[in-house]
């Protein structure tokens, strides 16, 4: 799948990956897809929770490897 923007949050710990994603998604058009790369172990819980709470769609989550890769569609 293609994406419109990307954040490399490797090395950043909670809550920074989600905060960076929130800020970037805010500036994107509805339906735009953000690729988030993270190494924070808490991202496995934080990213899906953030998407649910903020009304975004978690298109895919490859969280069984390091780094983890998430595709988030802006709601």
C-alpha angles and dihedrals in degrees: 000000000000124000135203100217139009138210122197103205096165111147094020120118132213127327097015100077091053093042091052091047091050092051093047094045090051089064095046128090119257108273093027116135124228122198111211120193115194141166098189109118089215091061088082087070101025100054098052090043092050092050093051094047095044097044097247126135119242097217096182140351122198096185099145092085139047118278098036118218124207129183113204124187113208112242 
